[in-house]
Amino acid sequence: MHVPEDQPATCPACGDPYESVSRHADGFVVNLLDNERYQRVCFDPASDGDGPALDCYHHTHGQAGSQPGE
């Protein structure tokens, strides 16, 4: 996992604000059930320089318009 330097101002997948972004070139798991911090993660195709990757945009509950547990 790596944090891209060329971070956009808003999420390119949904257009909403986000708290953080991470780039993944290997397999990974996303589980947001009862997550205290994040409500949603959006995925956007990227490249890690050597091949394909995914940028993961992490949205808090407030940014997604919800409360934890909803």
C-alpha positions in Angstrom: 0.0 0.0 0.0 1.2 3.5 -0.8 -0.3 7.0 -0.6 -0.3 8.7 -4.0 1.2 12.2 -4.2 -1.2 13.3 -6.9 -4.4 13.3 -4.8 -7.5 15.0 -6.3 -9.5 17.5 -4.2 -12.6 15.2 -4.4 -13.2 11.5 -5.0 -13.1 10.8 -8.8 -15.5 7.9 -8.4 -18.4 9.7 -6.6 -17.3 13.4 -6.4 -17.7 13.6 -2.6 -15.0 14.8 -0.2 -12.9 12.0 1.3 -10.6 11.7 4.4 -7.7 9.7 2.9 -6.6 7.7 -0.2 -4.4 4.7 -0.6 -3.0 2.9 -3.7 -3.0 -0.9 -3.8 -1.3 -3.0 -6.5 -1.8 -6.3 -4.7 -4.9 -8.1 -3.4 -6.7 -6.6 -0.4 -9.9 -7.0 1.6 -12.4 -4.2 2.5 -14.8 -4.8 5.4 -16.9 -1.8 6.5 -19.4 -3.6 8.7 -19.8 -1.6 11.9 -16.7 0.4 11.0 -16.4 3.3 13.5 -14.3 5.5 11.2 -15.4 4.9 7.5 -18.8 4.4 5.9 -17.7 4.0 2.3 -14.6 3.3 0.2 -14.7 4.1 -3.5 -12.3 2.5 -6.0 -10.7 4.2 -9.0 -8.3 2.5 -11.5 -4.7 3.7 -11.2 -1.2 2.5 -12.0 1.7 1.9 -9.6 4.2 2.6 -12.3 4.8 -1.1 -13.0 1.2 -2.2 -13.5 -2.4 -1.8 -12.6 -3.5 -0.7 -9.2 -6.6 0.7 -7.4 -6.8 4.0 -5.5 -9.1 3.6 -2.5 -10.9 6.7 -1.4 -12.0 6.5 2.3 -15.1 8.4 3.2 -16.1 9.0 6.9 -19.7 8.6 8.1 -20.1 12.4 8.0 -18.8 12.7 4.5 -21.2 9.9 3.4 -24.1 11.5 5.3 -24.6 8.7 7.9 -23.8 7.8 11.4 -21.8 4.7 12.6 -24.1 1.6 12.6 -26.5 2.9 10.0 
